[in-house]
Amino acid sequence: MNIKLLCIGKTDDRNLDELISIYTKRLKFYVNFDLEIIPDLKKTKNLSEDQQKEKEGELILSKLSAQDQLIVLDEKGKDLTSEKFADYLQKKMNSGIKTLVFVIGGPYGFSPEVYAKAQGKISLSKMTFSHQMIRLFMTEQVYRAFTILRNEPYHHR
């Protein structure tokens, strides 16, 4: 199985980029992991929130193939412990999915079309974090999940 983390907008913090890179490199030992950045929309001042979500949604959907399974990271999504997230990934791998795509939306969330295409919603926290921080948290959690599945000492139970 391949895992892709799809994000709107680049990270402008080198420290976050460096940390994300560390986990991305570690993940190569477990799974094909790809972090793909969709550039920020230009000239958003003249767009309503719904228009911005619509345009971002078109870009997100254009990055998917027919076989991809899309999971949105959403504050109203399912709350999972790290162990439950590891189990979730194991079930996805066992089901024969070729590519599992997690997507982090823009500042206003997702368009109805993205929600309609999604096969699931996951929440990383009830708290609100910047989209840049969520990239790091999600990358680390995917790494942690694989160490849990392999009974490696990174995750202390």
MDAnalysis code that builds the backbone (N, CA, C; Angstrom):
import MDAnalysis as mda
import numpy as np

u = mda.Universe.empty(471, n_residues=157, atom_resindex=np.repeat(np.arange(157), 3), trajectory=True)
u.add_TopologyAttr("name", ["N", "CA", "C"] * 157)
u.add_TopologyAttr("resid", np.arange(1, 158))
u.add_TopologyAttr("resname", ["MET", "ASN", "ILE", "LYS", "LEU", "LEU", "CYS", "ILE", "GLY", "LYS", "THR", "ASP", "ASP", "ARG", "ASN", "LEU", "ASP", "GLU", "LEU", "ILE", "SER", "ILE", "TYR", "THR", "LYS", "ARG", "LEU", "LYS", "PHE", "TYR", "VAL", "ASN", "PHE", "ASP", "LEU", "GLU", "ILE", "ILE", "PRO", "ASP", "LEU", "LYS", "LYS", "THR", "LYS", "ASN", "LEU", "SER", "GLU", "ASP", "GLN", "GLN", "LYS", "GLU", "LYS", "GLU", "GLY", "GLU", "LEU", "ILE", "LEU", "SER", "LYS", "LEU", "SER", "ALA", "GLN", "ASP", "GLN", "LEU", "ILE", "VAL", "LEU", "ASP", "GLU", "LYS", "GLY", "LYS", "ASP", "LEU", "THR", "SER", "GLU", "LYS", "PHE", "ALA", "ASP", "TYR", "LEU", "GLN", "LYS", "LYS", "MET", "ASN", "SER", "GLY", "ILE", "LYS", "THR", "LEU", "VAL", "PHE", "VAL", "ILE", "GLY", "GLY", "PRO", "TYR", "GLY", "PHE", "SER", "PRO", "GLU", "VAL", "TYR", "ALA", "LYS", "ALA", "GLN", "GLY", "LYS", "ILE", "SER", "LEU", "SER", "LYS", "MET", "THR", "PHE", "SER", "HIS", "GLN", "MET", "ILE", "ARG", "LEU", "PHE", "MET", "THR", "GLU", "GLN", "VAL", "TYR", "ARG", "ALA", "PHE", "THR", "ILE", "LEU", "ARG", "ASN", "GLU", "PRO", "TYR", "HIS", "HIS", "ARG"])
u.atoms.positions = np.array([
    [0.848, -1.185, 0.000],
    [0.000, 0.000, 0.000],
    [0.888, 1.240, 0.000],
    [0.425, 2.255, -0.689],
    [1.060, 3.567, -0.673],
    [0.222, 4.489, 0.204],
    [0.888, 5.400, 0.881],
    [0.193, 6.420, 1.660],
    [0.648, 7.773, 1.151],
    [-0.339, 8.621, 0.892],
    [-0.036, 9.985, 0.442],
    [-0.691, 10.960, 1.409],
    [0.054, 11.986, 1.781],
    [-0.490, 13.093, 2.562],
    [-0.557, 14.283, 1.620],
    [-1.758, 14.715, 1.322],
    [-2.008, 15.798, 0.376],
    [-2.371, 17.042, 1.175],
    [-1.671, 18.168, 0.895],
    [-1.836, 19.378, 1.687],
    [-2.011, 20.593, 0.786],
    [-2.785, 21.548, 1.268],
    [-2.933, 22.832, 0.580],
    [-1.889, 23.799, 1.137],
    [-1.097, 24.385, 0.271],
    [-0.152, 25.439, 0.667],
    [1.146, 24.921, 1.230],
    [2.212, 25.651, 0.938],
    [3.538, 25.240, 1.407],
    [3.740, 25.657, 2.863],
    [4.688, 24.990, 3.494],
    [5.073, 25.330, 4.859],
    [6.161, 26.386, 4.790],
    [5.958, 27.495, 5.498],
    [6.963, 28.561, 5.459],
    [7.883, 28.537, 6.678],
    [7.807, 27.479, 7.457],
    [8.646, 27.337, 8.638],
    [9.669, 26.231, 8.396],
    [10.933, 26.596, 8.297],
    [11.989, 25.618, 8.021],
    [12.103, 24.568, 9.114],
    [11.827, 24.946, 10.344],
    [11.900, 23.981, 11.449],
    [10.867, 22.875, 11.280],
    [9.646, 23.250, 10.913],
    [8.612, 22.242, 10.666],
    [8.987, 21.370, 9.478],
    [9.469, 22.001, 8.413],
    [9.900, 21.244, 7.232],
    [10.950, 20.201, 7.603],
    [11.884, 20.595, 8.445],
    [12.957, 19.686, 8.847],
    [12.405, 18.503, 9.640],
    [11.501, 18.772, 10.559],
    [10.899, 17.694, 11.347],
    [10.061, 16.766, 10.469],
    [9.284, 17.335, 9.569],
    [8.481, 16.524, 8.645],
    [9.402, 15.633, 7.815],
    [10.512, 16.191, 7.375],
    [11.480, 15.444, 6.579],
    [12.055, 14.258, 7.355],
    [12.297, 14.441, 8.631],
    [12.820, 13.353, 9.461],
    [11.855, 12.169, 9.453],
    [10.564, 12.432, 9.690],
    [9.587, 11.344, 9.730],
    [9.328, 10.764, 8.349],
    [9.366, 11.599, 7.328],
    [9.192, 11.114, 5.965],
    [10.305, 10.124, 5.612],
    [11.533, 10.441, 5.982],
    [12.662, 9.537, 5.724],
    [12.521, 8.242, 6.519],
    [12.087, 8.336, 7.760],
    [11.907, 7.138, 8.580],
    [10.823, 6.227, 8.001],
    [9.786, 6.832, 7.444],
    [8.675, 6.043, 6.902],
    [9.074, 5.189, 5.712],
    [10.117, 5.570, 5.015],
    [10.548, 4.817, 3.833],
    [10.894, 3.359, 4.167],
    [11.199, 3.068, 5.427],
    [11.498, 1.701, 5.845],
    [10.233, 0.850, 6.011],
    [9.075, 1.494, 6.026],
    [7.829, 0.783, 6.300],
    [6.838, 0.788, 5.134],
    [6.792, 1.913, 4.420],
    [5.716, 2.096, 3.441],
    [6.154, 3.145, 2.426],
    [5.562, 3.097, 1.246],
    [5.774, 4.176, 0.279],
    [4.930, 5.356, 0.741],
    [5.589, 6.395, 1.218],
    [4.911, 7.570, 1.760],
    [5.302, 8.779, 0.933],
    [4.294, 9.560, 0.566],
    [4.533, 10.744, -0.257],
    [3.774, 11.918, 0.346],
    [4.463, 13.024, 0.501],
    [3.835, 14.278, 0.926],
    [3.741, 15.154, -0.307],
    [2.532, 15.486, -0.704],
    [2.334, 16.304, -1.897],
    [1.668, 17.617, -1.516],
    [2.263, 18.715, -1.976],
    [1.768, 20.050, -1.667],
    [1.033, 20.613, -2.878],
    [-0.184, 21.074, -2.652],
    [-0.936, 21.805, -3.665],
    [-0.696, 23.282, -3.380],
    [-0.185, 24.038, -4.352],
    [0.111, 25.455, -4.095],
    [-1.125, 26.233, -3.619],
    [-0.865, 27.223, -2.758],
    [-1.933, 28.111, -2.303],
    [-2.610, 28.759, -3.501],
    [-3.893, 29.015, -3.363],
    [-4.604, 29.755, -4.399],
    [-4.111, 31.191, -4.441],
    [-4.101, 31.749, -5.614],
    [-3.726, 33.158, -5.787],
    [-4.989, 34.013, -5.772],
    [-4.849, 35.253, -5.371],
    [-5.931, 36.249, -5.413],
    [-7.203, 35.763, -4.706],
    [-7.051, 35.354, -3.454],
    [-8.204, 34.844, -2.709],
    [-9.019, 35.953, -2.046],
    [-8.515, 37.187, -2.068],
    [-9.247, 38.284, -1.416],
    [-10.622, 38.501, -2.029],
    [-10.768, 38.197, -3.317],
    [-12.041, 38.397, -4.004],
    [-12.931, 37.161, -3.962],
    [-12.487, 36.123, -3.251],
    [-13.260, 34.888, -3.176],
    [-13.945, 34.757, -1.816],
    [-15.170, 34.261, -1.838],
    [-15.840, 33.934, -0.575],
    [-15.217, 32.647, -0.027],
    [-15.533, 32.320, 1.216],
    [-15.030, 31.073, 1.800],
    [-15.473, 29.878, 0.963],
    [-16.745, 29.871, 0.542],
    [-17.254, 28.753, -0.259],
    [-16.554, 28.666, -1.605],
    [-16.289, 29.802, -2.234],
    [-15.577, 29.796, -3.512],
    [-14.153, 29.271, -3.343],
    [-13.503, 29.667, -2.253],
    [-12.152, 29.195, -2.007],
    [-12.153, 27.686, -1.761],
    [-13.108, 27.198, -0.967],
    [-13.209, 25.754, -0.729],
    [-13.466, 25.009, -2.036],
    [-14.299, 25.586, -2.880],
    [-14.628, 24.969, -4.171],
    [-13.379, 24.838, -5.052],
    [-12.615, 25.913, -5.154],
    [-11.401, 25.893, -5.990],
    [-10.346, 24.943, -5.409],
    [-10.169, 24.967, -4.100],
    [-9.230, 24.034, -3.468],
    [-9.707, 22.597, -3.661],
    [-11.022, 22.393, -3.556],
    [-11.589, 21.060, -3.751],
    [-11.312, 20.520, -5.141],
    [-11.411, 21.365, -6.148],
    [-11.108, 20.946, -7.515],
    [-9.655, 20.508, -7.630],
    [-8.764, 21.255, -6.988],
    [-7.345, 20.901, -7.024],
    [-7.081, 19.581, -6.296],
    [-7.724, 19.402, -5.155],
    [-7.564, 18.159, -4.396],
    [-8.037, 16.977, -5.232],
    [-9.230, 17.079, -5.770],
    [-9.803, 15.965, -6.528],
    [-9.005, 15.663, -7.792],
    [-8.367, 16.676, -8.357],
    [-7.561, 16.460, -9.567],
    [-6.306, 15.636, -9.276],
    [-5.920, 15.532, -8.020],
    [-4.713, 14.795, -7.620],
    [-5.000, 13.324, -7.313],
    [-6.254, 12.927, -7.404],
    [-6.638, 11.563, -7.048],
    [-6.836, 10.702, -8.284],
    [-6.503, 9.432, -8.157],
    [-6.846, 8.475, -9.200],
    [-8.110, 7.736, -8.755],
    [-8.700, 7.019, -9.678],
    [-9.963, 6.329, -9.395],
    [-9.833, 5.305, -8.271],
    [-8.650, 4.693, -8.130],
    [-8.451, 3.648, -7.119],
    [-8.095, 4.190, -5.745],
    [-7.720, 5.462, -5.648],
    [-7.312, 6.030, -4.363],
    [-8.463, 6.046, -3.374],
    [-8.147, 5.786, -2.124],
    [-9.138, 5.941, -1.061],
    [-8.793, 7.219, -0.305],
    [-9.744, 8.145, -0.273],
    [-9.539, 9.468, 0.305],
    [-10.076, 9.533, 1.726],
    [-9.235, 10.008, 2.632],
    [-9.616, 10.237, 4.032],
    [-9.302, 11.690, 4.350],
    [-10.310, 12.446, 4.777],
    [-10.083, 13.853, 5.106],
    [-9.743, 13.977, 6.592],
    [-8.823, 14.887, 6.880],
    [-8.518, 15.224, 8.268],
    [-9.438, 16.381, 8.624],
    [-10.336, 16.127, 9.546],
    [-11.438, 17.038, 9.805],
    [-11.736, 17.057, 11.297],
    [-11.988, 18.226, 11.825],
    [-12.256, 18.338, 13.262],
    [-13.474, 17.535, 13.706],
    [-14.382, 17.223, 12.781],
    [-15.568, 16.429, 13.117],
    [-15.376, 14.956, 12.792],
    [-14.137, 14.576, 12.486],
    [-13.850, 13.192, 12.140],
    [-13.757, 12.297, 13.360],
    [-13.469, 11.047, 13.094],
    [-13.354, 10.031, 14.132],
    [-12.089, 10.258, 14.946],
    [-12.229, 10.217, 16.262],
    [-11.082, 10.327, 17.164],
    [-10.479, 8.943, 17.360],
    [-9.184, 8.829, 17.162],
    [-8.500, 7.554, 17.323],
    [-7.279, 7.731, 18.225],
    [-7.034, 6.759, 19.072],
    [-5.765, 6.738, 19.784],
    [-4.690, 6.328, 18.773],
    [-3.440, 6.435, 19.140],
    [-2.364, 5.993, 18.252],
    [-2.476, 4.495, 17.961],
    [-2.841, 3.714, 18.962],
    [-3.001, 2.269, 18.759],
    [-4.155, 1.973, 17.808],
    [-5.258, 2.675, 17.972],
    [-6.419, 2.473, 17.087],
    [-6.105, 2.937, 15.668],
    [-5.316, 3.999, 15.538],
    [-4.913, 4.450, 14.213],
    [-4.025, 3.392, 13.543],
    [-3.139, 2.769, 14.315],
    [-2.316, 1.684, 13.775],
    [-3.202, 0.536, 13.292],
    [-4.203, 0.166, 14.089],
    [-5.151, -0.878, 13.679],
    [-5.893, -0.466, 12.404],
    [-6.281, 0.802, 12.336],
    [-6.977, 1.343, 11.165],
    [-6.111, 1.176, 9.914],
    [-4.828, 1.549, 10.019],
    [-3.924, 1.392, 8.875],
    [-3.747, -0.080, 8.512],
    [-3.648, -0.938, 9.503],
    [-3.492, -2.373, 9.224],
    [-4.697, -2.902, 8.458],
    [-5.896, -2.510, 8.864],
    [-7.111, -2.943, 8.159],
    [-7.121, -2.433, 6.723],
    [-6.669, -1.198, 6.522],
    [-6.607, -0.648, 5.165],
    [-5.612, -1.440, 4.322],
    [-4.464, -1.787, 4.895],
    [-3.475, -2.570, 4.160],
    [-4.027, -3.958, 3.826],
    [-4.720, -4.567, 4.784],
    [-5.288, -5.900, 4.573],
    [-6.384, -5.907, 3.523],
    [-7.036, -4.762, 3.329],
    [-8.153, -4.697, 2.380],
    [-7.700, -4.602, 0.928],
    [-6.399, -4.418, 0.713],
    [-5.885, -4.380, -0.653],
    [-5.924, -3.028, -1.331],
    [-6.117, -1.978, -0.552],
    [-6.107, -0.629, -1.126],
    [-4.725, -0.358, -1.710],
    [-4.693, 0.215, -2.906],
    [-3.398, 0.541, -3.510],
    [-2.825, 1.813, -2.899],
    [-3.626, 2.887, -2.838],
    [-3.148, 4.152, -2.287],
    [-4.187, 4.735, -1.345],
    [-3.749, 5.022, -0.140],
    [-4.564, 5.679, 0.872],
    [-4.109, 7.132, 0.928],
    [-5.037, 8.048, 0.677],
    [-4.702, 9.470, 0.623],
    [-5.369, 10.189, 1.792],
    [-4.538, 10.773, 2.647],
    [-5.027, 11.644, 3.705],
    [-4.892, 13.067, 3.182],
    [-5.898, 13.898, 3.405],
    [-5.832, 15.263, 2.895],
    [-6.070, 16.267, 4.010],
    [-5.208, 17.286, 4.018],
    [-5.339, 18.429, 4.925],
    [-5.826, 19.585, 4.067],
    [-6.986, 20.109, 4.384],
    [-7.591, 21.160, 3.569],
    [-7.016, 22.534, 3.849],
    [-7.617, 23.499, 3.195],
    [-7.227, 24.891, 3.378],
    [-7.837, 25.461, 4.652],
    [-7.755, 26.772, 4.825],
    [-8.179, 27.395, 6.084],
    [-9.673, 27.273, 6.372],
    [-10.487, 27.028, 5.360],
    [-11.936, 26.950, 5.574],
    [-12.488, 25.539, 5.491],
    [-11.610, 24.578, 5.350],
    [-12.074, 23.197, 5.277],
    [-12.220, 22.715, 3.844],
    [-13.194, 21.833, 3.629],
    [-13.346, 21.158, 2.349],
    [-14.654, 21.514, 1.660],
    [-14.644, 21.385, 0.355],
    [-15.860, 21.584, -0.427],
    [-16.772, 20.366, -0.269],
    [-18.065, 20.526, -0.555],
    [-18.970, 19.370, -0.494],
    [-18.522, 18.226, -1.409],
    [-17.892, 18.547, -2.534],
    [-17.434, 17.522, -3.467],
    [-16.318, 16.662, -2.865],
    [-15.436, 17.290, -2.087],
    [-14.367, 16.527, -1.430],
    [-14.970, 15.625, -0.364],
    [-15.903, 16.155, 0.426],
    [-16.565, 15.315, 1.434],
    [-17.292, 14.148, 0.777],
    [-17.917, 14.391, -0.381],
    [-18.651, 13.335, -1.074],
    [-17.716, 12.232, -1.573],
    [-16.518, 12.593, -1.974],
    [-15.541, 11.625, -2.485],
    [-14.837, 10.867, -1.352],
    [-14.766, 11.477, -0.180],
    [-14.033, 10.884, 0.945],
    [-14.710, 9.612, 1.441],
    [-13.884, 8.628, 1.776],
    [-14.382, 7.382, 2.364],
    [-14.229, 7.368, 3.878],
    [-13.829, 8.502, 4.435],
    [-13.708, 8.576, 5.881],
    [-13.204, 9.935, 6.331],
    [-13.396, 10.193, 7.625],
    [-12.921, 11.435, 8.246],
    [-12.228, 11.060, 9.551],
    [-11.055, 11.641, 9.744],
    [-10.302, 11.426, 10.984],
    [-9.983, 12.784, 11.592],
    [-10.082, 12.855, 12.911],
    [-9.700, 14.049, 13.651],
    [-8.431, 13.734, 14.433],
    [-7.475, 14.646, 14.394],
    [-6.276, 14.458, 15.196],
    [-6.441, 15.024, 16.599],
    [-7.414, 15.934, 16.773],
    [-7.625, 16.533, 18.084],
    [-8.891, 17.371, 18.050],
    [-9.445, 17.615, 19.205],
    [-10.560, 18.561, 19.317],
    [-10.037, 19.994, 19.260],
    [-8.746, 20.152, 19.497],
    [-8.131, 21.478, 19.435],
    [-7.895, 21.873, 17.978],
    [-7.691, 23.157, 17.763],
    [-7.379, 23.663, 16.431],
    [-5.876, 23.902, 16.339],
    [-5.278, 23.385, 15.260],
    [-3.855, 23.586, 14.993],
    [-3.704, 24.194, 13.612],
    [-2.563, 24.818, 13.365],
    [-2.303, 25.337, 12.023],
    [-2.166, 24.160, 11.060],
    [-2.472, 24.420, 9.801],
    [-2.347, 23.368, 8.790],
    [-0.899, 22.895, 8.685],
    [0.027, 23.797, 8.961],
    [1.441, 23.433, 8.902],
    [1.792, 22.449, 10.019],
    [1.259, 22.673, 11.208],
    [1.523, 21.775, 12.334],
    [0.880, 20.405, 12.098],
    [-0.309, 20.400, 11.517],
    [-1.012, 19.138, 11.273],
    [-0.183, 18.224, 10.367],
    [0.529, 18.801, 9.413],
    [1.395, 17.988, 8.539],
    [2.411, 17.213, 9.361],
    [3.032, 17.901, 10.301],
    [4.010, 17.244, 11.163],
    [3.331, 16.181, 12.021],
    [2.222, 16.544, 12.648],
    [1.536, 15.598, 13.535],
    [1.095, 14.352, 12.775],
    [0.555, 14.539, 11.582],
    [0.063, 13.388, 10.806],
    [1.216, 12.508, 10.341],
    [2.281, 13.121, 9.892],
    [3.438, 12.345, 9.446],
    [4.011, 11.538, 10.608],
    [4.102, 12.171, 11.772],
    [4.611, 11.475, 12.953],
    [3.679, 10.339, 13.355],
    [2.369, 10.563, 13.265],
    [1.417, 9.521, 13.665],
    [1.437, 8.329, 12.713],
    [1.641, 8.573, 11.442],
    [1.774, 7.456, 10.495],
    [3.028, 6.656, 10.850],
    [4.121, 7.359, 11.120],
    [5.356, 6.680, 11.537],
    [5.114, 5.880, 12.828],
    [4.496, 6.519, 13.802],
    [4.224, 5.853, 15.082],
    [3.372, 4.601, 14.863],
    [2.382, 4.698, 13.988],
    [1.504, 3.554, 13.718],
    [2.298, 2.350, 13.215],
    [3.242, 2.599, 12.330],
    [4.039, 1.483, 11.818],
    [4.963, 0.904, 12.878],
    [5.466, 1.744, 13.771],
    [6.302, 1.201, 14.851],
    [5.445, 0.393, 15.820],
    [4.198, 0.789, 16.009],
    [3.279, 0.018, 16.858],
    [3.004, -1.338, 16.215],
    [2.728, -1.318, 14.909],
    [2.423, -2.567, 14.202],
    [3.597, -3.540, 14.222],
    [4.816, -3.018, 14.312],
    [6.017, -3.862, 14.331],
    [6.548, -4.099, 15.747],
    [5.804, -3.636, 16.737],
    [6.220, -3.772, 18.137],
    [7.609, -3.194, 18.393],
    [7.892, -2.082, 17.774],
    [9.166, -1.406, 17.984],
    [9.061, -0.437, 19.153],
    [10.161, -0.102, 19.784],
    [10.121, 0.659, 21.036],
    [9.813, 2.159, 20.924],
    [9.619, 2.689, 19.730],
    [9.335, 4.130, 19.600],
    [8.111, 4.524, 20.412],
    [7.061, 3.705, 20.356],
    [5.813, 4.002, 21.082],
    [5.816, 3.240, 22.401],
    [5.764, 3.966, 23.491],
    [5.756, 3.338, 24.814],
    [4.321, 3.102, 25.257],
    [3.987, 1.872, 25.543],
    [2.620, 1.519, 25.941],
    [2.489, 1.553, 27.440],
])
